Amino acid sequence: MADLAALRNVAARLDWTPDGGSAAPALQRERRRLEAAVRQRVLRTPAVAIREAEPFITADLLEQLGQTDLLELTDVDGQLYAVVVAGGRPRLEHVGPTQQAIQSLAYALFALRREGSGRGTHRLDLAEIGLRLEESLLGEAVRLLRSGPVVVVPTGRLQAVPWGLMPSLRERATAVVPSASAWLRARRVTRPTKPRVVLVGGPRLAAGAAEIRHLAAQYPDAVVLAEGGAVAEQVMAAMDGAWLVHMAAHGTFWADSPLFWA
């Protein structure tokens, strides 16, 4: 934890150091040293024994889903497939080329950023963009979904999908999870006894402060960490045991060290 905290501090100082500043070379060396220390600690961390991991049992998943449908996307040799579990029955559907889905996602994100910033004189048709996004990512698999809630498991390259933009998901309660196993484990976790809410606002966000203020008005007893108070240690401590955590933040991967992000 100490090395990670120091690494975040150095990364933040580099962000605010002008190119060519006298402190930049020393900070870069310190960042590389801390990255190496964190990597070595991770490599020495013992793995979880197989016997300690809960086995994944399909019958348990079907029981927990109940009236909720599961939609899991997977990429096989450049082709996107969807596994849909609805009404206790799993089915596999071929969606289409993965690259087409990625291009549709890139355009949808561009459109949302453009509309959100208010730039440009021509208004984009977000309904049409959402429909094209749905056709590229879900295809005919969307017809297998029932009318209730949906749990979505995207591939790694489709983590940023604005699912609510799709017409078939717009009015549904949609949960996005990293895996069916993770969702199943979360369902088994005991709910917190107190409905503590944590609102986190990251730095340098155009609308982050307004977003947090809006939510704080709805949750007046919430723990609010923003405007310099959202440091990693405080955020992690506040999240522990919280009923709801909302984070308004951006993450950027470092090109020269993709396992780290700032």
Sequence and secondary structure as in RCSB ss.txt:
>XXXX:A:sequence
MADLAALRNVAARLDWTPDGGSAAPALQRERRRLEAAVRQRVLRTPAVAIREAEPFITADLLEQLGQTDLLELTD
VDGQLYAVVVAGGRPRLEHVGPTQQAIQSLAYALFALRREGSGRGTHRLDLAEIGLRLEESLLGEAVRLLRSGPV
VVVPTGRLQAVPWGLMPSLRERATAVVPSASAWLRARRVTRPTKPRVVLVGGPRLAAGAAEIRHLAAQYPDAVVL
AEGGAVAEQVMAAMDGAWLVHMAAHGTFWADSPLFWA
>XXXX:A:secstr
 HHHHHHHHHHHHHHTS TT TTHHHHHHHHHHHHHHHHHHHHHS    GGGS    HHHHHHHHTT EEEEEEE
ETTEEEEEEEETTEEEEEEEEEHHHHHHHHHHHHHHHHHHHHT SSS   HHHHHHHHHHHHTGGGGGG  SS E
EEE  GGGTT  GGGSTTTTTS EEE S HHHHHHHHHS   SS  EEEEE SS SSHHHHHHHHHHH TT EEE
 TT   HHHHHHHHTT SEEEEE    EETTEEEEE 
